Amino acid sequence: MTNENDSILVFEYFTASGEKDKCIISEAEALIFALLDDLADIQKDVVLNKSYEDMIGDFKNVNPILIEGDVVDWLKENASRFDRAIFISAENDNNLYNITKILEENDVKTYTSTADACFKASDKSESYEALYDIVPQPRTFRFKIDPKGYWKRAIEHLYEKWQAEDPLTKLKIIIKPLMGVDCEDIVVIEDIDDLTLDLDKIFTPGSRVIVQEFIEGTDVSVSLISDGKTAIPISLNQQFVELKDDKGTYLGGKLPFESKYKDEAFEIAKKAVEAIDGLKGFVGVDLIINADEKDVYSVYLLEINSRFTTPYVGLKQIANFNIGKTIVDLIDGEIGIDDIDVSLDGEIEFKKSGDDLEIRRI
């Protein structure tokens, strides 16, 4: 460990924990490489699994810390040795919340969202309630999967109630985990009889899910930077999402995405981030641009990601400012949110292709 006061602890969950799934690692490496490059002028203590010890040899001001096992366990023993940290992690198994909580309990200054904000954003029911009447959202209900299948009956009643409100329009609903990432375990129900399918293999007894009305449209996200009080949108991003065999798969995206609803999407994303205390640093907001132009709302918020998301690796290539360094300076009070020039120069497409994440200018 570097003992200098200006050193910062940096890590990405999968590369620090030794994940071997190449599809996951390709995205994880792209994210940590982008962050390390942005922080090139800052002294960094970088946590890596020993199996990835050769991964960061080309980066400047890096003191590698090689570990074995899960980085969460390592942090429980070592977090108190550090003064500040910036890290990348998804919500899987509550990792994002747990890591942040450990750092906070050890008085480590973080340049990412607070633990409470991470929990509220990760839990789709909590965030729905927090943003109710603040921004447009699909109607959402929370269910617990019981072993006897009563949850299916409850969803049937909900479906019938919603369908009765507009009997001439065929209703579709979507079921997703209460906490999930990248369209993980999403099931679209186009007919209520589909509930007779063996969904218990996807949603196991004891797990919790949310049920939402399905809105047809274009999947987009907004990337923002926040100082914890004020958020500033950077870009509108198109999301490539495949719905196949009643499953959703996130495949990548394109940015910036031009749409006549860009300003509306920016406003909704900004309102949502500022409405939840503690969201700071890099934040992503998933939305959908409604295909039904007769509907009351043109854009709906789907969820908030209180963390670095994949568009960061694309934005890094076309942003006219250093995103990672800007976040550090912003949280340290060296600059104000209004000092940031979020202009972009160019277009980027990023796609998951097999085990690789392909990034290219277009």
Legacy VTK file of the C-alpha trace (Angstrom):
# vtk DataFile Version 3.0
C-alpha trace
ASCII
DATASET POLYDATA
POINTS 362 float
0.000 0.000 0.000
1.139 3.536 -0.724
1.196 5.597 2.473
1.061 8.997 0.787
-2.040 11.005 1.614
-2.932 11.598 -2.037
-3.173 7.887 -2.875
-6.587 6.516 -3.781
-7.833 2.933 -3.576
-9.105 1.743 -6.975
-10.615 -1.589 -8.008
-13.225 -3.292 -10.149
-15.141 -6.119 -8.469
-14.704 -8.931 -11.022
-11.017 -8.361 -11.805
-10.286 -8.030 -8.093
-12.213 -11.209 -7.235
-10.830 -13.426 -10.002
-13.948 -13.875 -12.144
-13.139 -16.150 -15.111
-16.225 -15.707 -17.312
-14.673 -14.081 -20.392
-17.871 -12.259 -21.346
-18.003 -10.590 -17.928
-14.264 -9.912 -17.826
-14.187 -8.172 -21.224
-16.600 -5.526 -19.938
-14.932 -5.376 -16.528
-11.500 -4.808 -18.064
-12.811 -2.068 -20.350
-14.278 -0.242 -17.351
-11.235 -0.489 -15.074
-8.845 0.406 -17.917
-10.895 3.537 -18.643
-10.869 4.573 -14.991
-7.145 3.936 -14.507
-6.363 6.000 -17.599
-8.581 8.856 -16.400
-6.741 8.829 -13.062
-3.274 8.595 -14.633
-1.958 11.617 -12.706
-3.155 10.358 -9.319
-1.260 7.821 -7.202
-3.383 4.679 -7.015
-3.453 1.520 -4.903
-5.085 -0.916 -7.330
-6.551 -4.175 -6.015
-6.313 -7.103 -8.421
-6.727 -10.820 -8.160
-3.373 -12.574 -8.511
-4.587 -14.233 -11.706
-4.752 -10.765 -13.298
-1.443 -9.401 -12.013
-0.134 -8.625 -15.527
-3.249 -6.683 -16.521
-2.252 -3.134 -15.565
1.466 -2.952 -16.288
1.083 -0.079 -18.766
-0.689 2.338 -16.407
1.057 5.158 -14.550
1.192 5.812 -10.796
-0.088 2.339 -9.920
0.790 0.359 -6.815
-0.752 -3.098 -7.420
-2.188 -4.995 -4.459
-2.567 -8.660 -5.394
-5.125 -10.708 -3.504
-6.737 -14.133 -3.594
-10.415 -14.742 -3.085
-13.291 -12.270 -3.004
-12.511 -8.553 -2.771
-15.413 -8.021 -0.343
-13.748 -10.329 2.187
-10.438 -8.579 1.625
-12.020 -5.168 2.210
-13.488 -6.283 5.530
-9.932 -6.840 6.756
-8.134 -4.001 4.985
-10.460 -1.084 4.225
-9.375 0.821 7.344
-5.887 1.214 5.868
-7.139 3.599 3.195
-8.407 7.181 3.243
-10.344 7.331 -0.007
-11.598 5.046 -2.754
-13.253 4.925 -6.152
-14.426 1.563 -7.466
-16.579 -0.221 -10.028
-19.117 -2.896 -9.140
-22.540 -4.079 -10.251
-25.466 -4.859 -7.956
-25.096 -8.670 -8.165
-25.531 -10.267 -4.741
-25.734 -6.784 -3.185
-22.016 -6.275 -3.912
-22.367 -2.595 -4.710
-24.163 -1.880 -1.439
-21.963 -4.173 0.667
-18.702 -2.710 -0.637
-19.873 0.845 -0.106
-21.089 0.008 3.398
-17.722 -1.505 4.336
-15.866 1.555 3.082
-18.186 3.938 4.912
-17.933 1.993 8.172
-14.157 2.335 7.917
-14.341 6.108 7.302
-13.066 5.806 3.742
-14.082 8.736 1.561
-15.808 7.456 -1.592
-16.270 9.086 -4.975
-19.280 6.915 -5.697
-22.844 6.859 -4.349
-23.510 6.299 -0.653
-24.561 2.876 0.615
-28.107 4.061 1.316
-28.396 5.506 -2.186
-27.013 2.292 -3.703
-29.581 0.227 -1.823
-32.484 2.471 -2.792
-31.463 2.522 -6.458
-30.719 -1.229 -6.601
-34.066 -2.200 -5.077
-36.513 -1.481 -7.893
-39.464 -1.309 -5.504
-37.676 1.162 -3.200
-36.685 3.409 -6.091
-40.201 3.248 -7.552
-41.669 4.463 -4.270
-38.970 7.135 -3.863
-39.728 8.547 -7.309
-43.496 8.147 -7.245
-45.155 11.355 -8.549
-41.708 12.825 -9.333
-41.061 11.248 -12.743
-43.160 9.027 -15.047
-42.717 5.305 -14.318
-44.528 2.166 -15.435
-46.995 0.919 -12.830
-45.061 -1.395 -10.561
-45.964 -3.975 -7.933
-43.722 -6.106 -5.737
-44.279 -9.826 -5.131
-42.593 -12.576 -3.152
-42.311 -15.955 -4.873
-43.947 -18.483 -2.548
-43.409 -22.251 -2.960
-47.114 -22.992 -3.456
-47.526 -20.657 -6.439
-49.924 -18.168 -4.848
-47.845 -15.404 -6.439
-49.101 -16.466 -9.867
-52.697 -16.034 -8.735
-51.902 -12.559 -7.398
-50.323 -11.574 -10.704
-53.337 -12.931 -12.593
-55.627 -10.661 -10.544
-53.340 -7.696 -11.197
-53.268 -8.470 -14.924
-57.066 -8.696 -15.081
-57.422 -5.379 -13.250
-55.031 -3.560 -15.581
-56.536 -5.159 -18.697
-60.038 -4.104 -17.631
-58.905 -0.472 -17.579
-58.211 -0.635 -21.331
-59.872 -3.788 -22.680
-59.305 -2.867 -26.344
-55.505 -2.820 -26.001
-53.733 -6.129 -25.450
-51.806 -5.900 -22.177
-48.231 -7.095 -21.758
-46.446 -7.231 -18.437
-42.815 -7.754 -17.504
-41.466 -9.649 -14.502
-37.948 -8.959 -13.246
-35.910 -9.544 -10.094
-36.188 -6.946 -7.364
-32.433 -6.485 -7.728
-30.929 -7.394 -11.080
-28.562 -6.068 -13.745
-28.282 -6.067 -17.551
-31.811 -7.413 -18.149
-30.953 -10.451 -16.035
-33.848 -12.940 -15.668
-36.437 -10.693 -17.284
-39.614 -12.396 -18.502
-42.202 -10.727 -20.733
-45.758 -12.046 -20.408
-47.811 -11.377 -23.536
-50.695 -13.551 -22.441
-51.717 -14.315 -18.877
-51.836 -18.022 -19.763
-48.028 -17.846 -20.031
-47.949 -17.817 -16.233
-48.615 -21.537 -16.404
-45.092 -21.951 -17.783
-42.465 -23.279 -15.411
-41.311 -19.844 -14.233
-40.294 -21.265 -10.856
-36.987 -22.262 -12.411
-36.283 -18.584 -13.102
-37.825 -17.073 -9.994
-37.082 -19.428 -7.126
-39.261 -19.639 -3.991
-38.324 -16.971 -1.478
-37.049 -14.536 -4.114
-38.715 -11.197 -4.735
-39.748 -9.765 -8.071
-41.483 -6.732 -9.463
-44.255 -6.788 -12.048
-44.596 -3.820 -14.386
-46.787 -2.899 -17.297
-44.703 -3.405 -20.447
-44.219 -0.263 -22.506
-43.264 -0.683 -26.151
-40.580 1.691 -27.304
-36.896 2.500 -27.665
-34.582 1.517 -24.813
-32.262 4.358 -23.843
-30.183 5.510 -20.913
-28.826 8.819 -19.685
-25.318 9.080 -18.223
-24.878 11.764 -15.581
-22.353 13.173 -13.135
-23.589 14.256 -9.716
-22.023 15.959 -6.715
-24.660 14.415 -4.442
-27.088 17.316 -4.779
-27.030 18.484 -8.382
-26.783 16.191 -11.396
-25.694 17.128 -14.901
-26.567 14.893 -17.890
-23.687 13.961 -20.199
-25.353 11.959 -22.944
-28.428 10.123 -24.142
-27.493 6.559 -25.092
-29.340 4.020 -27.189
-29.442 0.564 -25.627
-29.352 -2.636 -27.653
-31.687 -5.022 -25.812
-32.805 -8.341 -27.248
-36.067 -9.928 -26.116
-35.983 -13.578 -27.149
-37.704 -16.639 -25.729
-39.269 -14.386 -23.088
-35.798 -13.321 -21.944
-34.087 -9.959 -22.057
-30.404 -9.609 -22.942
-28.379 -6.392 -22.865
-26.076 -6.358 -25.907
-24.529 -2.886 -25.845
-25.381 0.556 -27.093
-24.642 3.665 -29.127
-23.942 7.212 -27.975
-24.822 9.960 -28.192
-28.312 9.057 -29.404
-30.283 11.783 -31.127
-33.975 11.959 -30.352
-36.636 14.641 -30.254
-37.227 13.447 -26.698
-33.632 14.043 -25.589
-34.432 17.092 -23.435
-37.336 15.271 -21.801
-35.135 12.250 -21.077
-32.447 14.526 -19.620
-34.979 16.284 -17.400
-36.446 13.015 -16.081
-32.996 11.525 -15.405
-31.810 14.683 -13.639
-34.946 14.875 -11.463
-34.640 11.209 -10.524
-30.974 11.381 -9.515
-31.464 14.571 -7.512
-34.514 13.083 -5.743
-32.499 10.294 -4.098
-30.057 11.534 -1.473
-26.490 10.332 -1.878
-26.358 9.550 -5.588
-22.991 10.937 -6.688
-20.160 10.395 -9.096
-21.096 8.577 -12.310
-24.764 7.548 -12.469
-26.777 5.856 -15.216
-30.540 6.091 -15.637
-32.444 3.609 -17.820
-35.530 4.888 -19.623
-37.822 3.976 -22.479
-39.079 6.318 -25.191
-42.727 5.403 -25.623
-43.717 4.112 -29.064
-47.312 5.222 -28.418
-47.308 8.947 -29.166
-50.908 9.185 -27.919
-49.897 8.217 -24.407
-49.712 10.853 -21.680
-45.947 10.429 -21.294
-43.342 10.182 -24.029
-40.549 8.942 -21.755
-40.695 6.617 -18.757
-37.996 5.945 -16.170
-37.219 2.252 -15.670
-34.380 2.206 -13.132
-31.318 3.967 -11.749
-27.789 2.540 -11.731
-25.859 4.227 -8.924
-22.489 3.297 -10.424
-20.190 3.352 -13.427
-22.047 1.729 -16.320
-20.805 0.482 -19.693
-21.441 3.777 -21.572
-18.539 5.207 -19.548
-16.034 3.352 -21.747
-17.568 4.940 -24.842
-17.946 8.402 -23.357
-14.292 8.398 -22.354
-13.338 8.317 -26.034
-15.464 11.277 -27.123
-15.899 13.451 -24.024
-14.061 16.771 -24.092
-13.246 16.360 -20.403
-11.691 13.715 -18.173
-14.667 11.987 -16.534
-12.851 10.101 -13.756
-10.624 13.029 -12.724
-13.595 15.381 -12.885
-15.530 13.194 -10.439
-12.636 13.224 -7.972
-12.201 17.002 -8.251
-15.955 17.536 -7.954
-16.375 15.478 -4.771
-13.201 17.035 -3.320
-14.670 20.494 -3.902
-11.906 21.545 -6.296
-14.501 22.370 -8.954
-18.243 22.994 -8.981
-20.863 21.144 -11.009
-21.372 24.249 -13.164
-17.678 24.268 -14.100
-17.972 21.012 -16.060
-18.107 21.211 -19.863
-19.905 18.018 -20.852
-19.559 18.490 -24.609
-18.874 15.440 -26.781
-16.978 15.026 -30.035
-17.996 12.022 -32.100
-20.158 8.900 -31.854
-19.376 5.528 -30.295
-20.954 2.090 -30.612
-20.195 -0.702 -28.172
-21.451 -4.258 -28.576
-21.025 -7.568 -26.824
-19.755 -10.025 -29.432
-19.246 -13.500 -28.029
-16.887 -13.063 -25.101
-15.683 -9.633 -26.244
-16.869 -6.058 -25.850
-16.244 -4.294 -29.151
-15.958 -0.494 -29.049
-15.692 1.598 -32.193
-16.188 5.119 -33.473
-18.965 5.521 -36.026
LINES 1 363
362 0 1 2 3 4 5 6 7 8 9 10 11 12 13 14 15 16 17 18 19 20 21 22 23 24 25 26 27 28 29 30 31 32 33 34 35 36 37 38 39 40 41 42 43 44 45 46 47 48 49 50 51 52 53 54 55 56 57 58 59 60 61 62 63 64 65 66 67 68 69 70 71 72 73 74 75 76 77 78 79 80 81 82 83 84 85 86 87 88 89 90 91 92 93 94 95 96 97 98 99 100 101 102 103 104 105 106 107 108 109 110 111 112 113 114 115 116 117 118 119 120 121 122 123 124 125 126 127 128 129 130 131 132 133 134 135 136 137 138 139 140 141 142 143 144 145 146 147 148 149 150 151 152 153 154 155 156 157 158 159 160 161 162 163 164 165 166 167 168 169 170 171 172 173 174 175 176 177 178 179 180 181 182 183 184 185 186 187 188 189 190 191 192 193 194 195 196 197 198 199 200 201 202 203 204 205 206 207 208 209 210 211 212 213 214 215 216 217 218 219 220 221 222 223 224 225 226 227 228 229 230 231 232 233 234 235 236 237 238 239 240 241 242 243 244 245 246 247 248 249 250 251 252 253 254 255 256 257 258 259 260 261 262 263 264 265 266 267 268 269 270 271 272 273 274 275 276 277 278 279 280 281 282 283 284 285 286 287 288 289 290 291 292 293 294 295 296 297 298 299 300 301 302 303 304 305 306 307 308 309 310 311 312 313 314 315 316 317 318 319 320 321 322 323 324 325 326 327 328 329 330 331 332 333 334 335 336 337 338 339 340 341 342 343 344 345 346 347 348 349 350 351 352 353 354 355 356 357 358 359 360 361
